[in-house]
Amino acid sequence: MQPIQLFDPASHTYTYVLVDPLSHAAAIIDPVDTLLERDLALLQTQGLSLVWTLETHAHADHITSAGRLAEHTGAQTAVPAGCGIQGAAMQLQHGDLLRFGSETLQALHTPGHTAGSMSFVWRDHVFTGDTLLIGGCGRTDFQSGSAEALYHSITQILFALPDMTRVWPGHDYHGKTQSSIGAEKSHNPRIAHKTLPEFIATMEALNLPRPQRMDQAVPANQASGLPHEASPLPPLVRPAEGYAGDVSPQLACAWWQAGEAVLVDVRTDAERAWVGEVPGAVPLAWKQWPGMALNADFDTGLQAALAGGKKAVLLCRSGVRSVAAAKRATELGLQAYNILEGFEGDPDTEAHRGRKGGWRFHNLPWRQS
């Protein structure tokens, strides 16, 4: 299974799209703002559901489109914890695992180019950002760089991977697209067979020019490429009492499209007939009110829907009934989340009903991939 490799000729940046062939869930690494339309078109034409946008570090030579991709697709942003990137859904630590569909990606903290730089391992591939390039490595003379830390990251972390591991760099300036750990261990002129003092001397002698867009790119990338006045991206989950928590529509959609959750519509049959159904949602009307016995049909239906061990994300008109239903699901021993705001929180619900691609609740594509 190969990643999809995309290229920005202006900054010589590689962007990677990783796909789960079973569910068509996807993750994207180091997207570029000027190529947002290209990446959205790729997702659409290949029928992919973007679950994660990932950054290897806070870039100095281009601006990321991570925040805008999240707004368009409902994906979650994940960034290295040591890069000072604000508003992301997940601050990654060394060893963290990210899932998209049936696939798993592992984060490796590989500081040196910047203090927070990370690489990502997927199957027999490693995406090295600016830590390890083909026949080179990232510079260490600005933005918390450290030649000593980079030497350790490459020789002790990346070179510890199997020699056959494919290396996919964040940049290349000579038309090269991929390498391998074995090839870089043997032939990389900057680090292969060098001692730490030799490597430090090599890095100190580079005298590279300052990136032209650095003053613009770094602050923008510390906000996931969004304008400073934009609202921060929603957190993963807001804690709640009596059930697993309140979840943003964006994350609920990502879970659902990745096959990790069951979408449960607790509105009445009359509401669904009048306003419209959410394709793929399990219709389980929550009919309990004070003084009335618990809804046996709801209990039975929910237990059956979650028999595979998935979590439930519940929606209703305003969020009141889905909270009550989530609490009941918790009493039944199930993992249930309330989707924040409900239909009343989405003024564009009617405008998006019936468009090609399925219902758009909170302007998100609620459809199975």
VENMOMO-V519445 format. One record per helix or strand. SS is the DSSP state (alpha for helix, beta for strand). FROM is the first residue (numbers start at 1). TO is the last residue. If there is no record, write none. Layout:
BEGIN
SS_FROM_TO, SS_FROM_TO
END
This chain:
BEGIN
beta_4_8, beta_13_19, beta_25_29, beta_32_32, alpha_33_45, beta_49_54, beta_64_64, alpha_66_73, beta_76_80, alpha_81_83, beta_90_92, beta_97_100, beta_103_109, beta_118_122, beta_125_129, beta_132_133, beta_136_137, alpha_147_158, beta_166_169, beta_171_171, beta_179_180, alpha_181_187, alpha_196_204, alpha_214_221, beta_237_238, beta_245_247, alpha_249_257, beta_261_265, alpha_269_275, beta_282_283, alpha_296_305, beta_311_315, alpha_320_331, beta_336_339, alpha_343_345, alpha_349_352, beta_360_361, beta_364_365
END
